[in-house]
Amino acid sequence: MPFLPYPLPLMSFPSLRLAAVSLGLLALAACGGRTATTPSYQQELFSSGASPFAHNYDATVAETCAAARRALLSQGFLTTMAQPDTVDATKNFQPSADQHVVVSFHVVCTPGENTTNQSIVYVNAVQDGYALKKSDTSASVGLSVLGSLSLPIHSNSDAMVKISSETVPAGKFYDRFFNLMGHYLNTVPRSAPVSADDVRSKPLAPSLIVTSPEPTPIVAQTPTAATAIQASDAVAATKKAAEEVAASGAMAALRARVAQ
């Protein structure tokens, strides 16, 4: 560069002008970083008062969670977990062609603080946002016939990318859910014990009474009686044998006399 006897203005050098603008932008960014907003979790108060995410019901834990499950199913939510004291459900929304929203519901039922027939329901809903993102991919193909010539090949791919996740703030959203739960608690059938004064008995008619015949008694012989019977049978057998012997002797004598 030749020597200049007098200074030229800054606008005559585009590179210097661009550098000055860049320095100014960096200075502004540094100043803006000092005034950063407070994170959302710093606003949590953890107050011991009434919670907008909780509600009391005059029902048992099982009845309350059953009402919560019925309330979510009636609004198109898909329950993913069924437990006596916990209900989880999700529902999909499509605000536009390139946006997708999923609302996840989490309900926990606990016993009440004062009475046994009371429960407390804690509800939390999370909204997850997804957006359609398009990504370009390129590749080159070398042709040996033409030397080092390369032909670019471009392709596009679409994918849903999660861009946000936020707990639904307290307000009318949860109030409508609690009111619907109360509706199902009032319509659920409940069983009550029968009072002892209301129980009445009435005897059956004589024609409806079934009588069974008297059983035939079974006579069991004692060992002494059985022995006596056996002895009597033996005596009778001996007497019969003696008679047969006497008869045979008389017959033999008669035959001898006839032979003489």
trRosetta pair geometry for C-beta under 8 A, 3 or more apart (Angstrom, degrees):
i j d omega theta_ij theta_ji phi_ij phi_ji
4 7 7.3 103 112 -98 124 26
4 8 6.4 -52 172 -26 163 102
8 12 4.6 -57 153 41 122 153
8 13 7.5 110 100 -30 121 96
9 12 5.4 114 70 -13 72 98
10 13 6.5 -69 -166 41 47 94
10 16 5.7 -120 -160 113 85 124
10 17 6.1 127 146 -79 93 80
10 20 7.1 32 173 -21 140 153
11 17 6.2 55 -118 -79 47 132
13 16 4.0 47 99 16 118 113
13 17 6.6 163 90 -16 64 84
14 17 5.5 -58 -149 37 35 113
14 18 6.3 35 156 -20 69 104
15 18 5.8 -54 -150 35 32 110
15 19 6.5 32 152 -20 64 105
16 19 5.6 -52 -148 35 35 112
16 20 6.5 35 154 -20 66 103
17 20 5.8 -54 -151 33 32 111
17 21 6.6 30 153 -17 64 105
18 21 5.8 -54 -149 36 33 110
18 22 6.4 35 153 -21 65 106
19 22 5.7 -54 -149 35 33 113
19 23 6.5 33 154 -19 65 104
20 23 5.8 -53 -150 35 33 111
20 24 6.6 34 152 -20 63 105
21 24 5.6 -55 -153 34 34 114
21 25 6.6 33 152 -18 66 104
22 25 5.8 -55 -150 35 33 109
22 26 6.5 33 153 -18 66 105
23 26 5.7 -53 -148 36 33 112
23 27 6.4 35 153 -21 65 104
24 27 5.7 -54 -150 33 32 112
24 28 6.5 30 154 -17 65 104
25 28 5.7 -54 -149 37 34 110
25 29 6.3 35 153 -19 66 105
26 29 5.7 -54 -147 36 33 112
26 30 6.4 34 154 -20 65 104
27 30 5.8 -53 -149 35 31 111
27 31 6.5 29 153 -16 64 105
28 31 5.7 -55 -148 38 33 110
28 32 6.3 31 154 -18 66 106
29 32 5.7 -55 -146 37 32 110
29 33 6.5 38 154 -27 64 102
30 33 5.8 -49 -151 26 32 114
30 34 7.5 38 152 -25 59 96
31 34 6.1 -49 -165 19 38 113
31 35 7.8 12 151 1 64 103
32 35 6.3 -70 -159 45 43 97
33 36 6.1 0 -168 -50 49 103
38 42 5.0 -95 166 65 107 140
38 43 7.2 114 113 -50 120 89
39 42 5.0 104 69 -8 81 103
40 43 5.9 -53 -170 22 48 113
41 44 5.8 -18 -171 -10 56 115
50 54 7.6 -141 -173 68 66 103
51 54 4.2 59 74 16 113 108
51 122 7.7 2 101 -119 145 89
52 170 3.4 68 111 -161 140 146
52 171 7.5 31 172 -40 141 33
52 174 6.5 116 154 68 86 147
53 122 6.0 37 130 -158 96 71
53 123 5.6 -146 -171 63 76 68
53 124 6.2 26 -161 -76 133 70
53 170 6.1 -101 -55 -92 76 110
53 174 6.5 -104 -113 -132 51 162
54 120 5.8 2 -171 180 113 102
54 121 6.6 158 -152 81 59 49
54 122 5.0 -21 -96 -96 88 68
54 123 7.5 171 -85 15 37 74
55 120 7.3 160 78 -155 34 60
55 121 5.2 -16 59 57 85 100
55 123 7.7 11 7 -3 103 114
55 178 4.5 145 -62 -130 168 129
55 181 7.5 132 86 67 144 141
56 112 6.5 72 -145 -117 100 110
56 118 6.5 -2 -171 -176 99 108
56 119 7.5 159 -152 86 55 41
56 120 5.6 -29 -98 -101 67 73
56 121 7.9 -178 -83 16 19 77
57 64 5.1 145 66 -107 143 115
57 67 7.9 -170 -159 52 167 148
57 118 7.0 165 86 -155 46 62
57 119 5.4 -16 62 63 94 87
57 120 7.8 168 20 -90 75 26
57 121 6.5 38 -4 -14 117 112
57 181 7.2 -91 -80 131 142 116
57 182 7.1 -160 -114 -95 108 76
57 185 6.1 -143 -164 -101 130 168
58 115 8.0 15 -132 72 80 136
58 117 6.4 29 -175 125 70 93
58 118 5.7 -35 -115 -102 50 79
59 63 4.2 -108 169 91 118 126
59 64 5.0 148 89 -59 113 83
59 67 7.4 64 91 -7 165 136
59 117 7.0 -33 -128 172 14 77
59 118 7.5 64 35 -120 32 33
59 119 5.9 -49 80 20 68 113
59 185 5.4 -121 -39 -149 153 123
60 63 4.7 90 55 12 81 103
60 64 6.8 -148 91 -8 40 89
60 117 6.2 -53 -65 -139 72 61
60 119 6.3 69 166 -39 18 124
61 64 5.9 -57 -145 36 28 110
61 65 6.4 20 161 -11 65 108
61 84 6.8 59 120 148 106 94
61 85 5.4 -15 167 -103 123 94
61 109 4.7 139 -157 131 80 115
61 110 6.9 -21 -112 -154 117 7
61 111 5.9 -58 -55 -72 118 63
61 119 4.9 153 -85 -110 56 134
62 65 6.2 -59 -145 41 28 103
62 66 6.2 30 155 -21 63 110
62 84 5.4 -42 -102 -162 85 96
62 85 7.9 -62 -80 -70 53 66
63 66 5.6 -56 -147 37 30 114
63 67 6.5 31 154 -19 64 104
63 119 7.8 174 63 6 84 144
63 185 6.6 86 148 -128 106 90
63 188 6.4 165 -156 94 102 159
63 190 7.8 8 -112 -94 142 109
64 67 5.8 -55 -153 35 32 110
64 68 6.6 33 150 -19 65 104
64 109 4.7 153 92 -133 116 133
64 119 4.4 -128 -13 83 153 147
64 121 5.7 -149 166 -67 126 111
64 181 7.4 34 -161 178 72 122
64 185 7.0 4 -105 -94 58 123
65 68 5.4 -48 -146 35 38 115
65 69 6.4 40 154 -20 66 102
65 83 7.7 -70 173 91 154 62
65 84 6.4 121 59 167 153 39
65 85 5.8 -143 -56 -121 150 27
65 86 7.1 -4 -136 7 136 14
65 87 5.7 166 -164 -33 90 110
65 107 6.9 152 -128 119 78 118
65 109 4.3 -112 -59 -3 97 146
65 121 8.0 167 -77 -110 60 104
66 69 5.8 -52 -149 35 32 111
66 70 6.5 30 153 -16 64 106
66 184 8.0 -146 115 138 75 123
66 188 7.1 94 104 -117 122 150
67 70 5.7 -55 -146 39 33 110
67 71 6.2 37 154 -23 66 105
67 181 4.9 93 131 -160 113 75
67 182 7.9 74 165 -61 146 16
67 184 4.1 156 -146 96 90 114
67 185 4.7 -16 -92 -61 159 78
67 188 6.5 -96 -79 -39 97 136
68 71 5.7 -53 -146 34 30 113
68 72 6.5 26 157 -15 64 105
68 87 5.0 178 109 31 117 154
68 107 4.6 177 168 158 151 166
68 109 7.1 -158 1 -57 141 115
68 121 6.5 167 -70 -142 132 137
68 123 8.0 -165 -136 -91 128 107
68 181 5.6 2 -84 -113 63 118
69 72 6.0 -57 -148 38 30 106
69 73 6.3 27 156 -16 65 109
69 79 6.0 23 -145 -90 94 151
69 82 7.0 52 -117 -121 145 92
69 87 4.9 -148 -75 -121 83 139
69 89 7.8 155 -129 -54 61 127
70 73 5.8 -55 -142 40 31 110
70 74 6.2 34 158 -24 64 107
70 184 4.9 157 86 -148 128 154
71 74 6.0 -57 -150 33 27 111
71 75 6.9 10 157 -6 60 110
71 177 6.5 107 144 -160 139 72
71 180 4.4 120 -141 121 117 112
71 181 5.0 -58 -40 -77 154 64
71 183 7.8 117 -98 56 104 98
71 184 5.7 -129 -59 -4 87 141
72 75 6.1 -70 -154 43 32 101
72 77 3.9 -59 174 59 92 137
72 79 6.3 107 99 -69 130 94
72 87 6.7 171 9 150 146 130
72 89 4.4 160 170 8 147 174
72 105 6.0 -162 -116 77 132 157
72 107 7.8 -138 -40 -14 135 137
73 77 6.4 -87 -78 63 32 81
73 79 6.5 -37 -71 -21 94 112
73 89 7.8 -129 -61 -120 59 143
74 180 7.4 -157 69 -179 131 130
75 91 7.5 -50 117 -81 94 154
75 180 7.7 18 -42 178 122 171
76 91 5.8 82 109 -127 91 122
77 89 3.9 51 154 159 124 129
77 90 6.6 146 -160 66 85 21
77 91 4.7 -74 -104 -54 69 108
77 105 6.1 -14 -147 17 152 135
78 89 6.1 156 74 -157 37 78
78 90 5.5 -27 60 62 93 76
78 91 6.8 148 9 -80 78 58
79 82 6.1 61 144 -67 129 88
79 87 6.3 -58 -133 -165 114 89
79 88 6.7 111 -158 79 65 53
79 89 4.7 -41 -92 -92 56 92
80 88 5.0 -54 59 103 94 105
80 89 6.6 165 4 -101 79 34
80 90 6.3 35 -27 1 122 103
81 86 6.5 -24 116 115 116 106
81 87 7.2 170 84 -147 78 30
81 88 4.2 39 36 35 107 114
82 87 7.2 15 -114 -113 52 72
83 86 4.3 19 62 49 122 91
83 87 7.5 -146 46 -65 74 47
85 108 6.7 27 149 -161 86 63
85 109 4.8 -130 -152 64 69 88
85 110 7.1 69 -166 -77 123 47
86 106 7.9 -23 -164 -167 92 76
86 107 6.9 151 -158 86 45 65
86 108 5.7 -7 -105 -106 77 65
86 109 7.4 -142 -64 20 37 80
87 105 7.5 -18 116 117 92 104
87 106 7.8 159 86 -156 57 34
87 107 4.2 -2 57 57 97 114
87 109 8.0 51 -3 -17 97 104
88 104 7.4 -12 -168 -175 88 92
88 105 6.9 159 -156 87 41 65
88 106 5.6 0 -109 -107 78 68
88 107 7.6 -158 -69 26 38 72
89 104 7.5 162 88 -157 44 50
89 105 4.4 -6 62 56 91 112
89 107 7.9 18 8 0 101 107
90 102 6.1 -9 -167 -175 110 100
90 103 6.9 155 -154 82 57 51
90 104 5.1 -18 -100 -104 86 68
90 105 7.1 -164 -74 17 36 76
91 102 7.4 159 79 -155 40 56
91 103 5.1 -12 59 59 91 100
91 105 7.7 37 -1 -14 98 108
92 100 7.1 -25 -164 -170 97 95
92 101 7.4 139 -163 82 50 54
92 102 5.7 -23 -104 -102 66 75
93 100 7.4 147 82 -165 56 49
93 101 4.1 -20 67 68 106 103
93 102 7.4 -169 23 -75 77 29
93 103 6.9 48 -9 -12 114 103
94 97 7.9 36 172 -96 108 27
94 99 7.2 136 -162 89 52 68
94 100 5.9 -18 -106 -110 70 68
94 101 7.5 -164 -73 25 25 79
95 99 4.8 -29 60 93 101 126
95 101 6.2 57 -18 -8 103 120
96 99 4.6 56 48 27 90 106
97 132 7.6 -34 125 -1 69 148
98 131 6.2 29 147 -163 88 71
98 132 3.8 -100 -150 30 83 119
99 129 7.1 -29 -163 -164 95 94
99 130 7.1 142 -163 82 48 59
99 131 5.8 -17 -104 -105 67 68
99 132 7.4 -93 -54 -4 36 87
100 129 7.5 139 81 -163 52 48
100 130 4.1 -19 66 65 100 110
100 131 7.7 -163 25 -69 76 26
100 132 8.0 93 -9 -47 101 81
100 160 5.8 -7 27 -146 138 135
101 127 6.2 -12 -169 -168 105 96
101 128 7.1 154 -157 80 53 51
101 129 5.6 -17 -103 -104 78 65
101 130 7.3 -163 -72 23 33 77
102 127 7.4 155 80 -154 47 47
102 128 4.6 -11 59 58 97 103
102 130 7.4 45 -6 -10 100 112
103 125 5.9 -1 -175 -175 97 109
103 126 7.3 160 -154 80 49 43
103 127 5.4 -15 -101 -100 75 74
103 128 7.9 -169 -76 22 30 71
103 168 7.4 31 -141 -48 105 132
104 125 6.8 161 80 -154 49 56
104 126 4.8 -10 56 57 102 94
104 127 8.0 -167 20 -74 72 29
104 128 7.1 39 -9 -6 108 108
105 123 7.2 -28 -163 -160 90 93
105 124 7.7 147 -157 83 45 48
105 125 5.3 -16 -101 -102 66 87
106 123 7.3 146 81 -157 56 46
106 124 4.8 -16 62 64 104 94
106 125 7.4 -178 21 -79 71 40
106 126 7.7 30 -3 -3 110 100
107 121 6.3 -17 -164 -168 98 101
107 122 7.3 151 -156 80 48 53
107 123 5.4 -8 -104 -104 77 75
108 121 7.3 152 78 -156 47 51
108 122 4.6 -12 60 59 99 103
109 119 5.4 4 -172 174 97 132
109 120 7.5 153 -155 78 51 45
109 121 5.5 -19 -101 -101 73 74
109 122 8.0 -166 -74 22 29 71
110 119 6.6 152 78 -161 38 79
110 120 5.1 -22 66 62 93 94
110 122 7.2 30 2 -6 110 107
111 116 7.5 -30 -159 -143 118 49
111 118 7.4 77 -178 84 62 65
111 119 6.1 -67 -123 -109 30 69
111 120 7.5 17 97 15 21 87
112 115 5.9 6 86 57 135 64
112 116 7.7 -175 52 -117 102 8
112 117 7.8 -10 24 84 133 29
112 118 2.9 -8 -8 104 163 99
112 119 5.4 -89 -43 -65 86 19
112 120 5.8 128 -100 -31 59 85
113 118 7.6 -57 33 99 50 128
113 120 7.4 42 -23 -38 87 129
114 118 6.2 20 59 43 83 154
115 118 4.5 91 65 -4 92 115
121 178 7.5 163 78 -114 131 89
121 181 7.0 -93 40 164 174 169
123 174 5.8 155 86 -136 134 109
123 177 6.4 148 -158 105 167 144
123 178 7.7 -133 -2 -65 148 88
124 167 6.6 -48 -168 -144 93 111
125 167 7.1 117 81 -161 51 63
125 168 4.1 -8 87 23 106 127
125 173 7.1 -106 46 138 150 131
125 174 7.6 -162 4 -78 120 89
126 165 6.5 6 177 -173 110 86
126 166 7.1 165 -156 86 67 30
126 167 5.5 -43 -101 -98 71 57
126 168 7.0 -138 -86 -11 19 81
127 164 7.7 -5 112 115 87 104
127 165 7.4 172 89 -148 49 42
127 166 5.4 -18 61 65 94 82
127 167 7.7 137 16 -124 77 9
127 168 5.6 92 -22 -65 107 87
128 162 6.2 -38 -179 -139 106 110
128 164 7.0 166 -156 92 42 62
128 165 4.9 -1 -108 -105 77 82
129 162 7.2 115 82 -157 51 61
129 163 5.3 -57 104 66 100 88
129 164 3.8 21 39 51 117 103
129 165 7.3 -142 21 -62 72 44
129 166 8.0 18 -9 10 105 98
130 160 4.5 29 164 175 127 105
130 161 6.5 155 -156 73 77 30
130 162 5.4 -45 -97 -94 80 51
130 163 6.6 134 -124 9 25 86
131 160 7.1 155 74 -151 22 63
131 161 5.9 -30 64 61 75 84
131 163 4.8 24 4 -17 112 139
132 158 5.8 -7 -170 -168 102 105
132 159 7.5 150 -150 77 57 28
132 160 6.0 -38 -91 -95 59 64
132 161 7.8 123 -124 16 12 80
133 158 7.3 152 78 -152 42 55
133 159 5.7 -27 62 67 90 79
133 160 7.6 132 15 -120 81 16
133 161 4.6 18 -3 -1 130 127
134 156 5.6 -8 -170 -168 106 109
134 157 7.3 153 -152 76 57 40
134 158 5.5 -25 -96 -96 74 72
135 156 7.2 150 75 -153 41 59
135 157 5.4 -21 60 61 91 91
135 159 7.3 -1 3 17 111 110
136 154 6.1 -20 -167 -161 103 102
136 155 7.4 148 -155 76 56 39
136 156 5.8 -29 -98 -97 64 72
137 154 7.2 147 80 -154 46 51
137 155 5.2 -21 63 63 96 89
137 156 7.8 174 20 -85 77 24
137 157 6.7 30 -5 -3 116 111
138 152 5.5 -18 -167 -166 114 102
138 153 6.6 147 -158 75 58 49
138 154 5.2 -21 -98 -96 83 68
138 155 7.8 169 -83 19 38 67
139 152 7.4 140 75 -156 35 54
139 153 4.8 -22 63 59 86 104
140 150 4.1 13 -178 178 120 123
140 151 6.7 148 -151 65 66 38
140 152 5.6 -33 -92 -94 79 55
140 153 7.2 178 -84 11 27 82
141 150 6.5 149 64 -153 37 69
141 151 5.2 -20 53 53 94 93
141 153 6.6 53 -16 -21 105 119
142 148 6.9 -41 -142 -148 107 44
142 149 7.3 132 -147 77 58 46
142 150 5.4 -34 -87 -94 63 83
143 146 4.5 33 99 31 119 102
143 147 7.7 24 89 46 80 37
143 149 5.3 -21 47 74 106 98
143 150 7.7 -180 6 -91 78 35
143 151 7.3 53 -26 -12 111 105
144 147 7.7 46 -166 -78 32 12
146 149 4.2 -27 111 24 122 131
162 165 6.9 17 174 -48 117 103
168 173 5.6 -90 157 99 131 160
168 174 7.7 153 110 -47 116 93
169 173 8.0 108 75 27 55 129
170 173 8.0 -146 -155 51 26 96
170 174 6.0 -41 -140 19 65 137
171 174 6.8 113 57 22 40 89
171 175 7.2 -75 135 -2 38 106
172 175 5.0 -57 -141 41 42 118
172 176 6.1 46 160 -25 73 99
173 176 6.4 -58 -159 30 23 107
173 177 7.0 18 147 -13 58 108
174 177 5.4 -55 -151 37 40 114
174 178 6.2 40 153 -19 71 104
175 178 5.8 -53 -146 37 32 110
175 179 6.4 32 155 -19 64 106
176 179 5.8 -54 -148 36 31 112
176 180 6.5 31 154 -18 64 106
177 180 5.8 -56 -150 36 32 110
177 181 6.5 35 151 -21 64 104
178 181 5.5 -50 -149 33 34 115
178 182 6.6 37 152 -19 64 102
179 182 5.7 -51 -151 34 34 113
179 183 6.7 41 149 -24 63 100
180 183 5.4 -45 -152 28 38 117
180 184 6.8 30 153 -12 65 102
181 184 6.0 -60 -153 40 34 105
181 185 6.3 34 151 -21 67 107
182 185 5.5 -53 -143 36 34 113
182 186 6.4 32 158 -19 66 105
183 186 6.1 -61 -154 35 28 108
183 187 6.6 7 156 -4 64 113
184 187 5.9 -64 -140 47 34 101
184 188 6.2 50 158 -44 68 99
185 188 6.0 -39 -141 10 30 115
194 198 5.9 -114 -180 72 92 121
194 199 6.5 95 133 -62 122 95
195 198 4.8 87 68 3 90 105
195 199 7.7 -150 98 -16 53 83
196 199 5.9 -48 -158 18 42 115
204 208 4.5 -109 172 82 116 123
204 209 5.9 140 98 -62 123 81
205 208 4.8 86 62 5 83 105
205 209 7.6 -142 96 -17 46 83
206 209 5.7 -50 -155 18 41 114
221 225 4.9 -121 -165 83 94 124
221 226 5.3 106 135 -57 125 93
222 225 5.0 94 56 9 80 101
222 226 7.1 -146 93 -5 42 89
223 226 5.6 -59 -148 38 34 113
223 227 6.4 36 156 -22 68 104
224 227 5.8 -54 -151 33 31 110
224 228 6.6 31 152 -19 65 104
225 228 5.7 -53 -149 34 35 111
225 229 6.5 35 154 -20 66 104
226 229 5.8 -53 -150 34 33 112
226 230 6.5 33 153 -19 65 105
227 230 5.7 -55 -151 36 33 112
227 231 6.4 32 152 -19 67 104
228 231 5.7 -54 -149 36 33 110
228 232 6.4 33 154 -19 66 105
229 232 5.8 -54 -148 35 32 111
229 233 6.5 33 153 -19 64 105
230 233 5.8 -54 -151 35 32 112
230 234 6.6 34 151 -22 64 104
231 234 5.6 -53 -151 33 34 113
231 235 6.6 34 153 -19 67 102
232 235 5.9 -51 -149 34 34 110
232 236 6.5 33 154 -17 64 107
233 236 5.8 -57 -149 38 32 112
233 237 6.4 33 154 -21 65 106
234 237 5.7 -55 -149 35 32 111
234 238 6.5 31 153 -20 66 105
235 238 5.8 -55 -149 35 32 110
235 239 6.3 31 155 -18 66 107
236 239 5.8 -54 -147 37 31 111
236 240 6.3 32 155 -20 64 108
237 240 5.8 -56 -150 36 30 113
237 241 6.5 32 152 -21 64 105
238 241 5.7 -55 -151 34 32 111
238 242 6.5 32 152 -19 66 104
239 242 5.7 -53 -149 34 33 110
239 243 6.4 33 154 -18 64 105
240 243 5.7 -54 -151 35 32 113
240 244 6.5 32 151 -20 64 105
241 244 5.6 -54 -151 35 33 112
241 245 6.5 34 151 -20 66 103
242 245 5.6 -52 -149 34 34 111
242 246 6.4 32 154 -18 67 104
243 246 5.8 -53 -145 36 32 109
243 247 6.2 32 156 -19 65 107
244 247 5.8 -55 -147 37 30 112
244 248 6.4 30 155 -19 64 106
245 248 5.8 -58 -150 36 30 109
245 249 6.5 29 152 -20 65 105
246 249 5.7 -55 -150 35 33 111
246 250 6.5 31 155 -17 66 105
247 250 5.9 -53 -147 36 32 109
247 251 6.4 33 154 -19 63 107
248 251 5.7 -55 -151 36 32 114
248 252 6.5 35 152 -23 65 104
249 252 5.7 -53 -150 33 33 111
249 253 6.6 33 153 -19 66 102
250 253 5.8 -51 -149 33 35 110
250 254 6.5 33 153 -19 65 105
251 254 5.7 -53 -148 35 33 110
251 255 6.5 35 154 -19 65 105
252 255 5.8 -54 -152 35 32 113
252 256 6.7 33 151 -21 64 103
253 256 5.8 -56 -153 33 34 111
253 257 6.5 31 153 -18 67 104
254 257 5.9 -54 -148 35 35 109
254 258 6.4 32 155 -16 66 107
255 258 5.8 -57 -147 38 31 110
255 259 6.4 34 154 -24 64 106
256 259 5.7 -56 -152 32 32 113
256 260 7.0 33 151 -22 64 100
257 260 5.9 -52 -156 28 36 110
